[in-house]
Amino acid sequence: MSANSPETTADLTIALVKGGRTKIRYPAGLLGDNGTRIVVRAPWAGSGVRDFGFVRFEPGDVFTEYYWRDRWYAVKEVRAADGSVKGWYCDITRPAVRTGAELTVEDLDLDLWRSADGGDVRRLDEDEFAASGLAEADPGAARAAVAALDDLERLAREGGFAELLA
């Protein structure tokens, strides 16, 4: 499967959980699982276009997604239908859990965007995170989430994504 192939085998089903509910489930082709990091590829799983203002996710986009069992984030490389890299969308999550053919990831509301040229690095949804109540309900998880966002932002600004995703 090429880097921009939207075709996937249903090797895994990704289940994104938010607030105790499954937000979305979608099939993804498994590219690798070394016991710590899981890499999958999937076409844009949303319905229609999602325009964030700084990037648009749309049919034809292909996501190569990196999940860790020991880190509090997931990094998703986003490519347009023509194969060009749009950038990386990062979700702050609890460590991923794979059970058979399902990968479950709990979204903790914080996100980070890094454009393809590295010129646009932005923290997202900090208001949603504050309103989620996680800091009161699970202070340790809240601290881990904020630390993960700080780490990802540093890597994004200092050019560390290539090493992280190699």
C-alpha angles and dihedrals in degrees: 000000000000122000091260100037109126090197113108136177112226090247091139138012113220113215114193110198123195127176092355094304131098105252097185140351123199140163120253135183112242111234098172147341117189095175093265106043126040120197123195138168125217140161118249102291098198124099112255123327126338110199114194093176093245095052138009123219110204144159109294094037115124124208125205102197127200119199129179132205091207104038133072098232147058124214121208122194108210121207127184122232089265091058097252117137113247094184143266126299113199125198121200104224143155111267111290120259121208118198111177108301096351128086114196121198125181112214113217096195099249118111140175131205126202118183120225092256093046091237095114117054114161138170113227139200098010087144091056090049092051091048093047093079092226092130089062099035098044112007093177092055091046091053091048090050094051091045090051091051090049091050093049092047090052091049091047093051096042097046095253097135094089091059093042093053099037 
